[in-house]
Amino acid sequence: GHAEHGHAEHGHAEHGHTEHEHSDHGHADKKPKKKKKHDLSGVGSMALKSEVPLRSADFNRFMTKLLQAKAQDLYRSKGVLCFEQEGNKKFVFQGVHEDIQFTEARTEWAEGEPKVSKIVFIGRDLNRDELEASFNACKADPSQRSANTGHKFFS
């Protein structure tokens, strides 16, 4: 009888051991999550916008260069675009890495709706300043009128 009791105690200790392992396992579960977060270092999103229509040729060059350089680091991109000489046509694009679909939107810019081009990039180590400068270079030359209103800001 005594030996059996000892055996039962041993079983209990074993049970305690598996419980201990279980809590260890829970702890281990948390570790990869932390590591994953670390792998995403440098990842962020950035938005570009322009209230001036864009020149489509320049914008195409901008995107082509960006994808050549950063396709693997560019996780997602999407945008709404207004190009000069396209009237009220609204263009949209979205995609992952270099697989980007670029289409004419089903609806045009509404009457009185500000034609603001907006782009969002989500990726790793995106050079915000460089992208902004390249994007700004795609803007069509502002007309005299908007240049004048812009002038007032500085007076």
mmCIF file of the C-alpha atoms, coordinates in Angstrom:
data_MODEL
# 
_entry.id   MODEL 
# 
loop_
_atom_site.group_PDB 
_atom_site.id 
_atom_site.type_symbol 
_atom_site.label_atom_id 
_atom_site.label_alt_id 
_atom_site.label_comp_id 
_atom_site.label_asym_id 
_atom_site.label_entity_id 
_atom_site.label_seq_id 
_atom_site.pdbx_PDB_ins_code 
_atom_site.Cartn_x 
_atom_site.Cartn_y 
_atom_site.Cartn_z 
_atom_site.occupancy 
_atom_site.B_iso_or_equiv 
_atom_site.pdbx_formal_charge 
_atom_site.auth_seq_id 
_atom_site.auth_comp_id 
_atom_site.auth_asym_id 
_atom_site.auth_atom_id 
_atom_site.pdbx_PDB_model_num 
ATOM 1   C CA . GLY A 1 1   ? 0.000   0.000  0.000   1.00 0.00 ? 1   GLY A CA 1 
ATOM 2   C CA . HIS A 1 2   ? 2.813   2.335  0.925   1.00 0.00 ? 2   HIS A CA 1 
ATOM 3   C CA . ALA A 1 3   ? 4.645   1.708  -2.334  1.00 0.00 ? 3   ALA A CA 1 
ATOM 4   C CA . GLU A 1 4   ? 1.504   2.471  -4.298  1.00 0.00 ? 4   GLU A CA 1 
ATOM 5   C CA . HIS A 1 5   ? 1.135   5.732  -2.447  1.00 0.00 ? 5   HIS A CA 1 
ATOM 6   C CA . GLY A 1 6   ? 4.677   6.611  -3.404  1.00 0.00 ? 6   GLY A CA 1 
ATOM 7   C CA . HIS A 1 7   ? 3.896   5.805  -7.002  1.00 0.00 ? 7   HIS A CA 1 
ATOM 8   C CA . ALA A 1 8   ? 0.860   8.062  -6.957  1.00 0.00 ? 8   ALA A CA 1 
ATOM 9   C CA . GLU A 1 9   ? 2.996   10.861 -5.577  1.00 0.00 ? 9   GLU A CA 1 
ATOM 10  C CA . HIS A 1 10  ? 5.450   10.273 -8.377  1.00 0.00 ? 10  HIS A CA 1 
ATOM 11  C CA . GLY A 1 11  ? 2.607   10.503 -10.878 1.00 0.00 ? 11  GLY A CA 1 
ATOM 12  C CA . HIS A 1 12  ? 1.572   13.764 -9.306  1.00 0.00 ? 12  HIS A CA 1 
ATOM 13  C CA . ALA A 1 13  ? 5.078   15.129 -9.631  1.00 0.00 ? 13  ALA A CA 1 
ATOM 14  C CA . GLU A 1 14  ? 5.080   14.132 -13.286 1.00 0.00 ? 14  GLU A CA 1 
ATOM 15  C CA . HIS A 1 15  ? 1.801   15.894 -13.752 1.00 0.00 ? 15  HIS A CA 1 
ATOM 16  C CA . GLY A 1 16  ? 3.312   18.994 -12.161 1.00 0.00 ? 16  GLY A CA 1 
ATOM 17  C CA . HIS A 1 17  ? 6.158   18.673 -14.619 1.00 0.00 ? 17  HIS A CA 1 
ATOM 18  C CA . THR A 1 18  ? 3.883   18.722 -17.652 1.00 0.00 ? 18  THR A CA 1 
ATOM 19  C CA . GLU A 1 19  ? 2.109   21.742 -16.214 1.00 0.00 ? 19  GLU A CA 1 
ATOM 20  C CA . HIS A 1 20  ? 5.464   23.410 -15.894 1.00 0.00 ? 20  HIS A CA 1 
ATOM 21  C CA . GLU A 1 21  ? 6.275   22.553 -19.482 1.00 0.00 ? 21  GLU A CA 1 
ATOM 22  C CA . HIS A 1 22  ? 2.929   23.933 -20.532 1.00 0.00 ? 22  HIS A CA 1 
ATOM 23  C CA . SER A 1 23  ? 3.605   27.309 -18.945 1.00 0.00 ? 23  SER A CA 1 
ATOM 24  C CA . ASP A 1 24  ? 7.025   27.300 -20.575 1.00 0.00 ? 24  ASP A CA 1 
ATOM 25  C CA . HIS A 1 25  ? 5.341   26.648 -23.877 1.00 0.00 ? 25  HIS A CA 1 
ATOM 26  C CA . GLY A 1 26  ? 3.069   29.633 -23.368 1.00 0.00 ? 26  GLY A CA 1 
ATOM 27  C CA . HIS A 1 27  ? 6.135   31.721 -22.724 1.00 0.00 ? 27  HIS A CA 1 
ATOM 28  C CA . ALA A 1 28  ? 7.803   30.419 -25.866 1.00 0.00 ? 28  ALA A CA 1 
ATOM 29  C CA . ASP A 1 29  ? 4.729   31.382 -27.845 1.00 0.00 ? 29  ASP A CA 1 
ATOM 30  C CA . LYS A 1 30  ? 5.268   35.001 -27.022 1.00 0.00 ? 30  LYS A CA 1 
ATOM 31  C CA . LYS A 1 31  ? 8.872   35.007 -28.162 1.00 0.00 ? 31  LYS A CA 1 
ATOM 32  C CA . PRO A 1 32  ? 8.360   34.648 -31.938 1.00 0.00 ? 32  PRO A CA 1 
ATOM 33  C CA . LYS A 1 33  ? 5.840   37.478 -31.872 1.00 0.00 ? 33  LYS A CA 1 
ATOM 34  C CA . LYS A 1 34  ? 8.472   39.774 -30.447 1.00 0.00 ? 34  LYS A CA 1 
ATOM 35  C CA . LYS A 1 35  ? 10.939  38.598 -33.050 1.00 0.00 ? 35  LYS A CA 1 
ATOM 36  C CA . LYS A 1 36  ? 8.453   39.201 -35.842 1.00 0.00 ? 36  LYS A CA 1 
ATOM 37  C CA . LYS A 1 37  ? 7.970   42.756 -34.676 1.00 0.00 ? 37  LYS A CA 1 
ATOM 38  C CA . HIS A 1 38  ? 11.716  43.177 -34.815 1.00 0.00 ? 38  HIS A CA 1 
ATOM 39  C CA . ASP A 1 39  ? 11.784  41.912 -38.404 1.00 0.00 ? 39  ASP A CA 1 
ATOM 40  C CA . LEU A 1 40  ? 9.433   44.715 -39.351 1.00 0.00 ? 40  LEU A CA 1 
ATOM 41  C CA . SER A 1 41  ? 11.817  47.372 -38.141 1.00 0.00 ? 41  SER A CA 1 
ATOM 42  C CA . GLY A 1 42  ? 11.947  50.281 -40.500 1.00 0.00 ? 42  GLY A CA 1 
ATOM 43  C CA . VAL A 1 43  ? 8.471   49.538 -41.804 1.00 0.00 ? 43  VAL A CA 1 
ATOM 44  C CA . GLY A 1 44  ? 6.108   52.415 -41.933 1.00 0.00 ? 44  GLY A CA 1 
ATOM 45  C CA . SER A 1 45  ? 3.533   54.062 -44.070 1.00 0.00 ? 45  SER A CA 1 
ATOM 46  C CA . MET A 1 46  ? 3.855   57.401 -45.723 1.00 0.00 ? 46  MET A CA 1 
ATOM 47  C CA . ALA A 1 47  ? 1.354   59.503 -47.591 1.00 0.00 ? 47  ALA A CA 1 
ATOM 48  C CA . LEU A 1 48  ? 1.960   61.875 -50.474 1.00 0.00 ? 48  LEU A CA 1 
ATOM 49  C CA . LYS A 1 49  ? -0.586  64.321 -51.747 1.00 0.00 ? 49  LYS A CA 1 
ATOM 50  C CA . SER A 1 50  ? -0.841  66.959 -54.389 1.00 0.00 ? 50  SER A CA 1 
ATOM 51  C CA . GLU A 1 51  ? -3.518  69.549 -54.982 1.00 0.00 ? 51  GLU A CA 1 
ATOM 52  C CA . VAL A 1 52  ? -1.966  70.227 -58.376 1.00 0.00 ? 52  VAL A CA 1 
ATOM 53  C CA . PRO A 1 53  ? -2.625  67.782 -61.243 1.00 0.00 ? 53  PRO A CA 1 
ATOM 54  C CA . LEU A 1 54  ? 0.262   65.430 -61.974 1.00 0.00 ? 54  LEU A CA 1 
ATOM 55  C CA . ARG A 1 55  ? 2.016   64.924 -65.276 1.00 0.00 ? 55  ARG A CA 1 
ATOM 56  C CA . SER A 1 56  ? 1.324   61.325 -66.160 1.00 0.00 ? 56  SER A CA 1 
ATOM 57  C CA . ALA A 1 57  ? 4.678   60.717 -67.885 1.00 0.00 ? 57  ALA A CA 1 
ATOM 58  C CA . ASP A 1 58  ? 6.561   62.015 -64.841 1.00 0.00 ? 58  ASP A CA 1 
ATOM 59  C CA . PHE A 1 59  ? 4.396   60.023 -62.468 1.00 0.00 ? 59  PHE A CA 1 
ATOM 60  C CA . ASN A 1 60  ? 4.949   56.837 -64.474 1.00 0.00 ? 60  ASN A CA 1 
ATOM 61  C CA . ARG A 1 61  ? 8.684   57.438 -64.308 1.00 0.00 ? 61  ARG A CA 1 
ATOM 62  C CA . PHE A 1 62  ? 8.457   58.083 -60.565 1.00 0.00 ? 62  PHE A CA 1 
ATOM 63  C CA . MET A 1 63  ? 6.632   54.774 -59.980 1.00 0.00 ? 63  MET A CA 1 
ATOM 64  C CA . THR A 1 64  ? 8.878   52.818 -62.337 1.00 0.00 ? 64  THR A CA 1 
ATOM 65  C CA . LYS A 1 65  ? 12.004  54.051 -60.582 1.00 0.00 ? 65  LYS A CA 1 
ATOM 66  C CA . LEU A 1 66  ? 10.515  53.382 -57.170 1.00 0.00 ? 66  LEU A CA 1 
ATOM 67  C CA . LEU A 1 67  ? 9.560   49.825 -58.100 1.00 0.00 ? 67  LEU A CA 1 
ATOM 68  C CA . GLN A 1 68  ? 12.933  49.117 -59.680 1.00 0.00 ? 68  GLN A CA 1 
ATOM 69  C CA . ALA A 1 69  ? 14.611  50.205 -56.487 1.00 0.00 ? 69  ALA A CA 1 
ATOM 70  C CA . LYS A 1 70  ? 12.183  49.146 -53.797 1.00 0.00 ? 70  LYS A CA 1 
ATOM 71  C CA . ALA A 1 71  ? 9.706   46.543 -55.108 1.00 0.00 ? 71  ALA A CA 1 
ATOM 72  C CA . GLN A 1 72  ? 10.673  44.012 -52.430 1.00 0.00 ? 72  GLN A CA 1 
ATOM 73  C CA . ASP A 1 73  ? 10.446  46.599 -49.661 1.00 0.00 ? 73  ASP A CA 1 
ATOM 74  C CA . LEU A 1 74  ? 7.197   48.065 -50.897 1.00 0.00 ? 74  LEU A CA 1 
ATOM 75  C CA . TYR A 1 75  ? 4.519   45.985 -49.215 1.00 0.00 ? 75  TYR A CA 1 
ATOM 76  C CA . ARG A 1 76  ? 1.503   47.904 -50.365 1.00 0.00 ? 76  ARG A CA 1 
ATOM 77  C CA . SER A 1 77  ? 0.701   51.006 -52.355 1.00 0.00 ? 77  SER A CA 1 
ATOM 78  C CA . LYS A 1 78  ? -2.551  52.659 -53.233 1.00 0.00 ? 78  LYS A CA 1 
ATOM 79  C CA . GLY A 1 79  ? -3.638  55.998 -54.500 1.00 0.00 ? 79  GLY A CA 1 
ATOM 80  C CA . VAL A 1 80  ? -6.085  58.279 -56.215 1.00 0.00 ? 80  VAL A CA 1 
ATOM 81  C CA . LEU A 1 81  ? -4.645  60.458 -58.944 1.00 0.00 ? 81  LEU A CA 1 
ATOM 82  C CA . CYS A 1 82  ? -5.530  63.480 -60.992 1.00 0.00 ? 82  CYS A CA 1 
ATOM 83  C CA . PHE A 1 83  ? -3.504  64.080 -64.165 1.00 0.00 ? 83  PHE A CA 1 
ATOM 84  C CA . GLU A 1 84  ? -3.327  67.252 -66.171 1.00 0.00 ? 84  GLU A CA 1 
ATOM 85  C CA . GLN A 1 85  ? -5.106  67.184 -69.536 1.00 0.00 ? 85  GLN A CA 1 
ATOM 86  C CA . GLU A 1 86  ? -7.376  64.386 -68.338 1.00 0.00 ? 86  GLU A CA 1 
ATOM 87  C CA . GLY A 1 87  ? -10.272 66.639 -67.366 1.00 0.00 ? 87  GLY A CA 1 
ATOM 88  C CA . ASN A 1 88  ? -12.387 65.090 -64.628 1.00 0.00 ? 88  ASN A CA 1 
ATOM 89  C CA . LYS A 1 89  ? -11.024 61.582 -65.020 1.00 0.00 ? 89  LYS A CA 1 
ATOM 90  C CA . LYS A 1 90  ? -9.941  60.066 -61.743 1.00 0.00 ? 90  LYS A CA 1 
ATOM 91  C CA . PHE A 1 91  ? -7.286  57.362 -61.718 1.00 0.00 ? 91  PHE A CA 1 
ATOM 92  C CA . VAL A 1 92  ? -6.696  54.803 -59.005 1.00 0.00 ? 92  VAL A CA 1 
ATOM 93  C CA . PHE A 1 93  ? -3.969  52.298 -58.357 1.00 0.00 ? 93  PHE A CA 1 
ATOM 94  C CA . GLN A 1 94  ? -3.276  49.699 -55.719 1.00 0.00 ? 94  GLN A CA 1 
ATOM 95  C CA . GLY A 1 95  ? -1.025  46.734 -55.374 1.00 0.00 ? 95  GLY A CA 1 
ATOM 96  C CA . VAL A 1 96  ? 1.589   44.776 -53.511 1.00 0.00 ? 96  VAL A CA 1 
ATOM 97  C CA . HIS A 1 97  ? 5.288   44.886 -54.343 1.00 0.00 ? 97  HIS A CA 1 
ATOM 98  C CA . GLU A 1 98  ? 5.687   45.432 -58.080 1.00 0.00 ? 98  GLU A CA 1 
ATOM 99  C CA . ASP A 1 99  ? 2.280   43.978 -58.901 1.00 0.00 ? 99  ASP A CA 1 
ATOM 100 C CA . ILE A 1 100 ? 0.329   47.203 -59.172 1.00 0.00 ? 100 ILE A CA 1 
ATOM 101 C CA . GLN A 1 101 ? -2.971  47.670 -60.954 1.00 0.00 ? 101 GLN A CA 1 
ATOM 102 C CA . PHE A 1 102 ? -3.507  51.096 -62.415 1.00 0.00 ? 102 PHE A CA 1 
ATOM 103 C CA . THR A 1 103 ? -6.981  51.902 -63.698 1.00 0.00 ? 103 THR A CA 1 
ATOM 104 C CA . GLU A 1 104 ? -9.362  54.685 -64.457 1.00 0.00 ? 104 GLU A CA 1 
ATOM 105 C CA . ALA A 1 105 ? -11.836 55.033 -61.602 1.00 0.00 ? 105 ALA A CA 1 
ATOM 106 C CA . ARG A 1 106 ? -15.447 54.117 -62.298 1.00 0.00 ? 106 ARG A CA 1 
ATOM 107 C CA . THR A 1 107 ? -16.537 57.578 -61.195 1.00 0.00 ? 107 THR A CA 1 
ATOM 108 C CA . GLU A 1 108 ? -15.013 60.894 -62.190 1.00 0.00 ? 108 GLU A CA 1 
ATOM 109 C CA . TRP A 1 109 ? -14.126 63.759 -59.879 1.00 0.00 ? 109 TRP A CA 1 
ATOM 110 C CA . ALA A 1 110 ? -17.397 65.270 -58.750 1.00 0.00 ? 110 ALA A CA 1 
ATOM 111 C CA . GLU A 1 111 ? -18.317 68.824 -59.658 1.00 0.00 ? 111 GLU A CA 1 
ATOM 112 C CA . GLY A 1 112 ? -16.623 71.058 -57.098 1.00 0.00 ? 112 GLY A CA 1 
ATOM 113 C CA . GLU A 1 113 ? -14.707 68.160 -55.529 1.00 0.00 ? 113 GLU A CA 1 
ATOM 114 C CA . PRO A 1 114 ? -11.090 69.188 -54.973 1.00 0.00 ? 114 PRO A CA 1 
ATOM 115 C CA . LYS A 1 115 ? -8.911  67.140 -57.293 1.00 0.00 ? 115 LYS A CA 1 
ATOM 116 C CA . VAL A 1 116 ? -6.360  66.057 -54.746 1.00 0.00 ? 116 VAL A CA 1 
ATOM 117 C CA . SER A 1 117 ? -4.027  63.223 -55.689 1.00 0.00 ? 117 SER A CA 1 
ATOM 118 C CA . LYS A 1 118 ? -3.234  61.041 -52.694 1.00 0.00 ? 118 LYS A CA 1 
ATOM 119 C CA . ILE A 1 119 ? -0.853  58.130 -52.459 1.00 0.00 ? 119 ILE A CA 1 
ATOM 120 C CA . VAL A 1 120 ? -0.064  55.854 -49.552 1.00 0.00 ? 120 VAL A CA 1 
ATOM 121 C CA . PHE A 1 121 ? 2.984   53.615 -49.512 1.00 0.00 ? 121 PHE A CA 1 
ATOM 122 C CA . ILE A 1 122 ? 3.564   50.972 -46.861 1.00 0.00 ? 122 ILE A CA 1 
ATOM 123 C CA . GLY A 1 123 ? 7.022   49.508 -46.883 1.00 0.00 ? 123 GLY A CA 1 
ATOM 124 C CA . ARG A 1 124 ? 10.408  49.112 -45.294 1.00 0.00 ? 124 ARG A CA 1 
ATOM 125 C CA . ASP A 1 125 ? 13.049  51.838 -45.110 1.00 0.00 ? 125 ASP A CA 1 
ATOM 126 C CA . LEU A 1 126 ? 11.195  54.223 -47.378 1.00 0.00 ? 126 LEU A CA 1 
ATOM 127 C CA . ASN A 1 127 ? 13.124  57.424 -47.863 1.00 0.00 ? 127 ASN A CA 1 
ATOM 128 C CA . ARG A 1 128 ? 10.374  59.931 -47.126 1.00 0.00 ? 128 ARG A CA 1 
ATOM 129 C CA . ASP A 1 129 ? 12.282  63.020 -48.207 1.00 0.00 ? 129 ASP A CA 1 
ATOM 130 C CA . GLU A 1 130 ? 13.480  61.442 -51.421 1.00 0.00 ? 130 GLU A CA 1 
ATOM 131 C CA . LEU A 1 131 ? 10.012  60.136 -52.296 1.00 0.00 ? 131 LEU A CA 1 
ATOM 132 C CA . GLU A 1 132 ? 8.398   63.459 -51.524 1.00 0.00 ? 132 GLU A CA 1 
ATOM 133 C CA . ALA A 1 133 ? 10.899  65.325 -53.679 1.00 0.00 ? 133 ALA A CA 1 
ATOM 134 C CA . SER A 1 134 ? 10.433  62.883 -56.574 1.00 0.00 ? 134 SER A CA 1 
ATOM 135 C CA . PHE A 1 135 ? 6.666   63.015 -56.223 1.00 0.00 ? 135 PHE A CA 1 
ATOM 136 C CA . ASN A 1 136 ? 6.633   66.823 -56.098 1.00 0.00 ? 136 ASN A CA 1 
ATOM 137 C CA . ALA A 1 137 ? 8.608   66.834 -59.328 1.00 0.00 ? 137 ALA A CA 1 
ATOM 138 C CA . CYS A 1 138 ? 5.637   65.098 -61.009 1.00 0.00 ? 138 CYS A CA 1 
ATOM 139 C CA . LYS A 1 139 ? 3.318   68.021 -60.368 1.00 0.00 ? 139 LYS A CA 1 
ATOM 140 C CA . ALA A 1 140 ? 2.223   69.961 -63.403 1.00 0.00 ? 140 ALA A CA 1 
ATOM 141 C CA . ASP A 1 141 ? 3.423   73.551 -63.560 1.00 0.00 ? 141 ASP A CA 1 
ATOM 142 C CA . PRO A 1 142 ? 0.929   75.576 -61.585 1.00 0.00 ? 142 PRO A CA 1 
ATOM 143 C CA . SER A 1 143 ? -0.955  78.147 -63.599 1.00 0.00 ? 143 SER A CA 1 
ATOM 144 C CA . GLN A 1 144 ? -0.298  81.827 -63.041 1.00 0.00 ? 144 GLN A CA 1 
ATOM 145 C CA . ARG A 1 145 ? -3.461  82.068 -60.986 1.00 0.00 ? 145 ARG A CA 1 
ATOM 146 C CA . SER A 1 146 ? -2.444  79.470 -58.399 1.00 0.00 ? 146 SER A CA 1 
ATOM 147 C CA . ALA A 1 147 ? 1.064   80.884 -58.341 1.00 0.00 ? 147 ALA A CA 1 
ATOM 148 C CA . ASN A 1 148 ? -0.434  84.248 -57.363 1.00 0.00 ? 148 ASN A CA 1 
ATOM 149 C CA . THR A 1 149 ? -2.584  82.813 -54.614 1.00 0.00 ? 149 THR A CA 1 
ATOM 150 C CA . GLY A 1 150 ? 0.453   80.902 -53.425 1.00 0.00 ? 150 GLY A CA 1 
ATOM 151 C CA . HIS A 1 151 ? 2.365   84.168 -53.362 1.00 0.00 ? 151 HIS A CA 1 
ATOM 152 C CA . LYS A 1 152 ? 0.002   85.614 -50.789 1.00 0.00 ? 152 LYS A CA 1 
ATOM 153 C CA . PHE A 1 153 ? 1.094   83.023 -48.250 1.00 0.00 ? 153 PHE A CA 1 
ATOM 154 C CA . PHE A 1 154 ? 4.537   84.525 -48.172 1.00 0.00 ? 154 PHE A CA 1 
ATOM 155 C CA . SER A 1 155 ? 3.618   88.196 -47.959 1.00 0.00 ? 155 SER A CA 1 
# 
